[in-house]
Amino acid sequence: MRGQEKSARPQILAGWKEIANYLRKGVRTVQRYERVLALPIRRPAGKSLAAVVAIPTELDHWSTTSPRQDSRPHRPALDTRTNRLRADFLQIDSEIALTFSTIALGTSEQEKRRHMTRTARKAYDTVVRLREDTSLVGSDNDRLEANLKRLKSNLQRLGQRL
């Protein structure tokens, strides 16, 4: 009887390590599966950072019926959010570059002028490069275009070739 009890599958898996071992995956992978692929995990305390448990039969069902890990069901939402963050970054970076180029134009200190010009140029190059992979629409595109035009003019006045 004891031999049968030991070979019987556990009724509840407690903790990430047990769940990961059961699925033959790493702990971080299993946590990602919960977050991205709705791995059936329960938190008895009801809090998001509480201890976790899982029922092996639910995990078995999930592993045979869920989408594969590389199908990435949440990818379009992530792409939209990433694009929005990139667009915001480009706008902010272009404004910072404009500020540096304006400071460079207004100073007579050579070292400060060189430093500000170099920083503005790096930001300009970064914005132009990242802009190719970012979808900008409407006013976002217009504002960025205006900033880049002014920045390009400032950099040319500072002796930068573009």
ZASE-742000 format. One record per residue (C-alpha): residue number from 1; residue in one letter; x, y, z. Coordinates in Angstrom, 2 decimals. Each point is the difference from the previous one (the first is absolute). Layout:
REM residues N
{atom NUM,"A",{X,Y,Z}}
...
This chain:
REM residues 162
{atom 1,"M",{0.00,0.00,0.00}}
{atom 2,"R",{2.80,2.42,0.85}}
{atom 3,"G",{1.63,-0.49,-3.41}}
{atom 4,"Q",{-3.24,1.02,-1.68}}
{atom 5,"E",{-0.29,3.14,2.15}}
{atom 6,"K",{3.49,1.15,-0.94}}
{atom 7,"S",{-0.58,-0.47,-3.72}}
{atom 8,"A",{-3.40,1.72,0.14}}
{atom 9,"R",{0.00,3.51,-1.44}}
{atom 10,"P",{-0.30,2.85,2.47}}
{atom 11,"Q",{-3.43,1.57,0.36}}
{atom 12,"I",{1.33,3.54,0.45}}
{atom 13,"L",{3.32,1.53,-1.00}}
{atom 14,"A",{1.12,2.71,2.42}}
{atom 15,"G",{2.37,2.73,-1.12}}
{atom 16,"W",{1.63,0.99,-3.25}}
{atom 17,"K",{2.79,-2.54,0.34}}
{atom 18,"E",{-2.36,-2.98,0.28}}
{atom 19,"I",{-2.12,1.27,-2.90}}
{atom 20,"A",{3.09,0.58,-2.13}}
{atom 21,"N",{1.36,-3.46,0.80}}
{atom 22,"Y",{-3.34,-1.58,-0.86}}
{atom 23,"L",{-0.03,1.75,-3.40}}
{atom 24,"R",{3.75,-0.63,-0.44}}
{atom 25,"K",{0.66,3.70,-0.53}}
{atom 26,"G",{1.82,2.74,1.86}}
{atom 27,"V",{-1.75,2.09,2.62}}
{atom 28,"R",{0.19,3.22,-2.06}}
{atom 29,"T",{-1.37,-1.79,-3.05}}
{atom 30,"V",{-2.97,-1.28,2.00}}
{atom 31,"Q",{-0.62,3.48,1.43}}
{atom 32,"R",{0.05,1.40,-3.54}}
{atom 33,"Y",{-2.46,-2.72,-1.08}}
{atom 34,"E",{-2.36,1.17,2.73}}
{atom 35,"R",{0.33,3.63,-1.01}}
{atom 36,"V",{-0.11,-0.41,-3.79}}
{atom 37,"L",{-1.71,-3.32,-0.68}}
{atom 38,"A",{-2.45,-0.25,2.93}}
{atom 39,"L",{1.61,-2.96,1.75}}
{atom 40,"P",{-2.57,-1.13,2.61}}
{atom 41,"I",{1.61,1.12,3.25}}
{atom 42,"R",{-1.88,0.72,3.22}}
{atom 43,"R",{0.91,2.33,2.82}}
{atom 44,"P",{-1.72,-1.19,3.17}}
{atom 45,"A",{0.48,3.33,1.77}}
{atom 46,"G",{-1.59,1.81,-2.96}}
{atom 47,"K",{2.89,2.44,-0.34}}
{atom 48,"S",{2.07,0.38,-3.15}}
{atom 49,"L",{3.32,-0.61,1.78}}
{atom 50,"A",{-1.26,-2.75,2.31}}
{atom 51,"A",{1.09,-3.63,0.00}}
{atom 52,"V",{-1.13,-1.98,-3.03}}
{atom 53,"V",{-1.50,-3.45,-0.44}}
{atom 54,"A",{-1.07,-1.99,-3.02}}
{atom 55,"I",{-1.98,-3.16,-0.65}}
{atom 56,"P",{1.85,-2.47,-2.22}}
{atom 57,"T",{-3.11,-1.00,-1.99}}
{atom 58,"E",{-0.60,3.67,-0.87}}
{atom 59,"L",{3.63,0.41,-1.05}}
{atom 60,"D",{-0.26,-3.13,-2.15}}
{atom 61,"H",{-3.15,1.32,-1.66}}
{atom 62,"W",{1.61,3.42,-0.53}}
{atom 63,"S",{3.12,-1.51,-1.56}}
{atom 64,"T",{-2.02,-2.00,-2.53}}
{atom 65,"T",{-2.55,2.67,-0.92}}
{atom 66,"S",{1.73,3.37,0.39}}
{atom 67,"P",{1.73,1.87,-2.80}}
{atom 68,"R",{3.70,-0.74,-0.34}}
{atom 69,"Q",{2.35,2.33,1.82}}
{atom 70,"D",{1.35,1.47,-3.24}}
{atom 71,"S",{-3.42,0.99,-1.34}}
{atom 72,"R",{0.03,3.10,2.23}}
{atom 73,"P",{-3.72,0.79,0.24}}
{atom 74,"H",{0.56,3.43,1.56}}
{atom 75,"R",{2.50,1.20,-2.60}}
{atom 76,"P",{-2.23,2.56,-1.82}}
{atom 77,"A",{-0.78,1.80,3.26}}
{atom 78,"L",{3.68,-0.04,0.90}}
{atom 79,"D",{0.94,1.37,-3.43}}
{atom 80,"T",{-2.51,2.83,0.37}}
{atom 81,"R",{1.27,0.87,3.46}}
{atom 82,"T",{3.63,-0.23,-1.10}}
{atom 83,"N",{-0.68,2.21,-3.02}}
{atom 84,"R",{-1.72,2.59,2.23}}
{atom 85,"L",{2.97,0.02,2.38}}
{atom 86,"R",{2.41,0.35,-2.92}}
{atom 87,"A",{-2.00,2.90,-1.41}}
{atom 88,"D",{0.04,1.71,3.41}}
{atom 89,"F",{3.74,-0.64,0.33}}
{atom 90,"L",{0.68,1.46,-3.44}}
{atom 91,"Q",{-1.96,3.14,0.84}}
{atom 92,"I",{1.74,0.50,3.34}}
{atom 93,"D",{3.43,-0.77,-1.39}}
{atom 94,"S",{-0.49,2.44,-2.88}}
{atom 95,"E",{-1.00,2.72,2.49}}
{atom 96,"I",{3.05,-0.71,2.15}}
{atom 97,"A",{2.24,0.10,-3.07}}
{atom 98,"L",{-1.55,3.34,-0.98}}
{atom 99,"T",{0.73,1.35,3.47}}
{atom 100,"F",{3.64,-1.09,-0.20}}
{atom 101,"S",{0.43,1.46,-3.48}}
{atom 102,"T",{-1.55,3.30,1.12}}
{atom 103,"I",{2.34,0.14,2.99}}
{atom 104,"A",{2.95,-0.72,-2.32}}
{atom 105,"L",{-1.04,2.83,-2.32}}
{atom 106,"G",{-0.26,2.41,2.92}}
{atom 107,"T",{3.34,-0.65,1.68}}
{atom 108,"S",{3.39,1.40,-0.83}}
{atom 109,"E",{1.82,-2.60,2.11}}
{atom 110,"Q",{1.61,-2.35,-2.53}}
{atom 111,"E",{0.07,-3.11,2.19}}
{atom 112,"K",{-3.62,0.42,1.06}}
{atom 113,"R",{-1.00,0.67,-3.60}}
{atom 114,"R",{1.79,-3.17,-1.21}}
{atom 115,"H",{-1.53,-2.13,2.74}}
{atom 116,"M",{-3.54,1.28,-0.60}}
{atom 117,"T",{0.36,-0.38,-3.77}}
{atom 118,"R",{1.27,-3.58,0.35}}
{atom 119,"T",{-2.89,-0.90,2.32}}
{atom 120,"A",{-2.58,1.59,-2.31}}
{atom 121,"R",{1.48,-1.79,-3.01}}
{atom 122,"K",{-0.10,-3.40,1.74}}
{atom 123,"A",{-3.63,0.57,0.95}}
{atom 124,"Y",{-0.83,1.08,-3.56}}
{atom 125,"D",{1.61,-3.12,-1.45}}
{atom 126,"T",{-1.86,-2.22,2.49}}
{atom 127,"V",{-3.35,1.60,-0.76}}
{atom 128,"V",{0.49,-0.33,-3.76}}
{atom 129,"R",{1.04,-3.66,0.34}}
{atom 130,"L",{-2.83,-1.01,2.35}}
{atom 131,"R",{-2.58,1.94,-1.98}}
{atom 132,"E",{0.28,-2.52,-2.84}}
{atom 133,"D",{-1.46,-2.76,2.23}}
{atom 134,"T",{-2.68,2.15,1.62}}
{atom 135,"S",{-3.45,0.70,-1.34}}
{atom 136,"L",{-0.87,3.65,0.54}}
{atom 137,"V",{-3.37,1.45,-0.85}}
{atom 138,"G",{-1.56,3.44,-0.15}}
{atom 139,"S",{1.26,2.56,2.46}}
{atom 140,"D",{2.72,-2.33,1.32}}
{atom 141,"N",{1.57,-0.10,-3.44}}
{atom 142,"D",{-0.45,3.74,-0.56}}
{atom 143,"R",{1.60,0.95,3.33}}
{atom 144,"L",{2.93,-2.35,-0.48}}
{atom 145,"E",{0.51,1.21,-3.57}}
{atom 146,"A",{0.04,3.64,1.19}}
{atom 147,"N",{2.49,-0.80,2.78}}
{atom 148,"L",{2.30,-1.87,-2.36}}
{atom 149,"K",{-0.11,2.83,-2.53}}
{atom 150,"R",{0.93,2.58,2.66}}
{atom 151,"L",{2.65,-2.32,1.44}}
{atom 152,"K",{1.52,-0.61,-3.41}}
{atom 153,"S",{0.16,3.76,-0.60}}
{atom 154,"N",{1.67,0.57,3.39}}
{atom 155,"L",{2.54,-2.77,-0.60}}
{atom 156,"Q",{0.86,1.41,-3.43}}
{atom 157,"R",{0.54,3.42,1.58}}
{atom 158,"L",{2.31,-1.71,2.48}}
{atom 159,"G",{2.04,-1.42,-2.88}}
{atom 160,"Q",{-1.32,-3.57,0.04}}
{atom 161,"R",{-0.38,-1.85,-3.28}}
{atom 162,"L",{-3.28,-1.93,-0.27}}
